[in-house]
Amino acid sequence: MVNTLLDFVSLIFIAIAVSLDGFSVCLGIGMQNLRLRRIALIGLLIGLFHMALPFLGLIIGNVMSLKWTNVASLTGGALLTFLGLYMIFSTFQIKSIPPISPRGIQLVTLAFFVSVDSFPVGISLGLSGVRTFILIIMFGFFTTLFAWTGLLIGKKTSQLFGTYSEVLGGIILFSFGTGYLFNAY
């Protein structure tokens, strides 16, 4: 629940961490000399998916937390911790991804896969009883903002920040996940 300023700040950091993968993907896509209208559409679609998938996760997490209170806190913390580790280690893998033309079904597919990692975050936060509406709005706002920023920076620069932003997001999720694990005891 968002009862204190510290809880609210924590939710902002989680929303930013989840949004950074969209930023790093959009840096690469932005290098394709996209028009501003296309940039706006890509950012909005990624933001919408970053709202829909965590929302489904929050619903599932809330249902689970009503049934298994102690297990819910441990599971939520473990999910955030492992997701953070996954984000950190996946950035160091060599990836050869062909250029994506973000139009039509490719754009929808891209937005879905960029956002799929926010689903377990939603589950883990749902297990902790977080207020759904505030968190979903923050996920959508920060993701759209970071996607637009990534697309615009990518339009102007090279892939300087891509890997570093995903590592930062992973570190933030890992930190909050281990915090939830230690607070469960």
Protein Blocks (a to p, Z undefined) as FASTA:
>chain_A
ZZbfklmmmmmmmmmmmmmmmmmmmmmmmmnopafklmmmmmmmmmmmmmmmmmmmmmmm
mmmmmmmmmlmmmmmmmmmmmmmmmmmmmmmpccdddddddehjlmmmmmmmmmmmmmmm
mmmmmmnopafklmmmmmmmmmmmmmmmmmmmmmmmccklmmmmmmmmmmmmmmmmmmmm
mmmZZ
